[in-house]
């Protein structure tokens, strides 16, 4: 009975986290002050194709998952849910949320989006049901190439940011605020989360006082899946994503 209850709680945390993440993406888009690197790419792709931003996110997620094959990473249920739930949620949220015109309202919406994204990240990682496609790509490349997390993460995110910007994605103060703010905010919400919840979640290996999982690496970049262990087909030991 306890196992069923724990599984239900983890599933609920996963769903709430992904829905919250997709909603925060839509809020950032509506604020119009800049997106995080991957969403700049998603938006740019949507502007150049018939795809919506949600559909573009899903297509990119599937393409990245295909890149897992030669890297021999194993997806979890959270990995698949990441692709589907976020894609649907962001499109629905974009339909529901109007675009504000005044700068103060846009700034407030952007700030709320970053905070919401941090809360959603804690919930999503807390479920411990598998990393997102993009973080699994980074982890796999680190393992297969032997390069540092800093180099691989920076290369990936600078690449998608540049391509997204060339395609017309929005780069601005929101991009900077997200990059600098998401790590500290996630750390704050991990500290505020009751220990009894952390003990049965994906944060179980992380000390609430100083959570290594969300310390930004030397590049200062932090992504949705934080530092979940990513299992591979050739190793029995999990490898952190940062």
Residue pairs with C-beta under 8 A, 6 or more apart in sequence:
6 200
9 200
10 126
10 127
10 128
10 129
10 200
10 201
11 127
11 129
13 123
13 124
13 126
13 127
13 201
14 77
14 78
14 81
14 123
14 124
14 127
14 129
15 81
15 85
16 120
16 123
17 120
17 121
17 122
17 123
17 124
17 125
17 126
17 127
18 81
18 82
18 85
18 86
18 89
18 120
18 124
19 85
19 89
19 120
20 116
20 117
20 119
20 120
20 123
21 86
21 89
21 117
21 120
21 121
21 124
21 224
22 54
22 85
22 86
22 87
22 88
22 89
22 90
22 93
23 89
23 90
23 93
23 116
23 120
24 113
24 114
24 116
24 117
24 120
25 35
25 39
25 53
25 57
25 86
25 90
25 93
25 113
25 117
26 53
26 89
26 90
26 93
26 94
26 97
27 93
27 97
27 109
27 110
27 112
27 113
27 116
28 34
28 35
28 36
28 39
28 110
28 113
28 114
28 117
28 174
28 178
29 35
29 39
29 43
29 53
29 90
29 94
29 170
30 94
30 97
30 98
30 99
30 100
30 109
31 100
31 106
31 107
31 109
31 110
31 113
31 174
32 99
32 106
32 170
32 172
33 106
33 107
33 110
33 170
33 172
33 173
33 174
34 40
34 110
34 170
34 171
34 172
34 173
34 174
34 175
34 176
34 177
34 178
35 43
35 169
35 170
35 171
35 174
35 175
35 178
36 175
36 178
36 179
36 182
37 157
37 158
37 160
37 161
37 164
37 175
37 221
38 60
38 134
38 157
38 160
38 164
38 223
39 53
39 57
39 164
39 169
40 160
40 161
40 164
40 165
40 169
40 170
40 171
40 175
41 60
41 160
41 161
41 163
41 164
41 167
41 169
42 53
42 56
42 57
42 60
42 164
42 169
43 53
43 56
43 164
43 168
43 169
43 170
44 163
44 164
44 165
44 166
44 167
44 168
44 169
45 51
45 56
45 59
45 60
45 164
45 167
46 52
46 53
46 55
46 56
47 167
47 168
47 169
48 167
48 168
49 56
51 59
52 91
52 94
53 90
53 91
53 94
54 86
54 87
54 88
54 89
54 90
54 91
54 92
54 94
55 87
55 91
57 83
57 86
57 87
57 90
58 83
58 84
58 86
58 87
61 82
61 83
61 86
61 87
61 132
61 133
61 134
62 83
62 133
64 133
64 134
64 136
64 137
65 75
65 79
65 83
65 133
65 136
67 137
67 140
68 75
68 133
68 136
68 137
68 140
71 136
71 137
71 140
71 141
71 143
71 144
71 232
72 140
72 232
72 233
72 234
73 136
73 137
73 139
73 140
73 230
73 231
73 232
73 233
74 231
74 232
74 233
75 130
75 133
75 136
76 129
76 130
76 131
77 129
77 130
78 124
78 127
78 128
78 129
78 130
78 131
78 132
79 130
79 131
79 132
79 133
79 136
80 130
81 129
82 124
82 130
82 132
82 133
82 224
83 133
100 106
100 109
110 173
110 174
110 177
111 177
113 174
114 174
114 177
114 178
114 181
114 182
114 185
115 185
117 178
117 182
117 185
118 181
118 182
118 185
118 186
118 188
118 189
119 189
121 182
121 186
121 224
121 226
122 186
122 189
122 190
122 193
122 203
124 224
124 225
125 201
125 202
125 203
125 213
125 225
125 226
125 228
126 193
126 197
126 198
126 201
126 202
126 203
127 201
127 202
128 201
128 202
128 204
128 228
129 202
130 228
131 139
131 225
131 228
131 230
131 241
132 223
132 224
132 225
134 156
134 223
134 224
134 225
135 223
135 224
135 225
135 226
135 228
135 230
135 241
136 225
136 230
137 156
138 149
138 152
138 153
138 156
138 223
138 241
139 230
139 239
139 241
140 230
140 232
141 147
141 152
141 156
142 148
142 149
142 152
142 239
143 232
143 235
143 239
145 152
149 217
149 241
149 242
150 217
150 218
150 219
153 217
153 219
153 221
153 223
153 242
154 219
154 221
157 219
157 221
157 223
161 171
161 175
164 171
165 171
179 220
179 221
179 222
180 220
182 222
183 214
183 215
183 216
183 220
183 222
186 214
186 222
186 226
187 211
187 214
187 215
190 198
190 203
190 206
190 208
190 211
190 213
190 214
191 208
191 209
191 211
193 203
193 208
195 208
198 204
198 206
198 208
202 228
203 211
203 213
205 213
205 229
206 212
206 213
206 214
206 227
212 227
212 240
213 226
213 227
213 228
213 240
213 242
214 222
214 226
214 227
215 242
216 222
216 242
217 242
222 242
223 241
225 241
226 241
226 242
227 240
227 241
227 242
228 240
228 241
229 238
229 239
229 240
230 238
230 239
230 240
230 241
231 238
232 239
